[in-house]
Amino acid sequence: MTIDELADASPGVLDKLPIAVLANLQNEADRHLASAQQMQAILHGVLVRRYAAGLNDTGTHHRTDGDFDIKVTVPKTVSWDQPRLASAIATIRDEWEGDPAEYVETKLSIMERKFDAWPAPIRDLFAPARTVKAGKPKIEIALRDEKREAA
């Protein structure tokens, strides 16, 4: 089976393919993906140089080229200086006697590596607030001899 035949094959046929064929298809798909990503990056660079050069304002801009309307959207990226943000929150809470929650969303999080290293009583205290969900499986295929050489 070739990568071009893959999309038209039924799940029943695909599920019965030998692992060697699946490994070859996966390698070929990875090569196609890498090539497509490189082509997208090149084309994006051309379009940015041609139609977005000099745009410093966020928002939507329109350019005309022949019969084409080119819509250029420059997204806004906002970041906050954490120490200054904490200081502003403290000012609202301590000096103005206000509720910072009226102005600021606070998301608490715990790094999993630190959680695992905590003493049991502390882990037990936080465990009811913790939800663990399985992520998307990642599957790698390698010949056993290759696996031994890499180890």
Buried (B, 14 or more C-beta within 10 A) or exposed (E): BEBEEBEEEEEEEEEEBEEEEBBBBBEBEEEEEEEEEEEEEEEEEEEEEEBBEEEEEEEEBEEEEEEEEEEBEEEEEEEEEEEEEEEBBEEBEEEEEEEBEEEEEEEEEEEEEEEEEBEEEEEEEEEEEEEEEEEEEEEEEEEEEEEEEEE
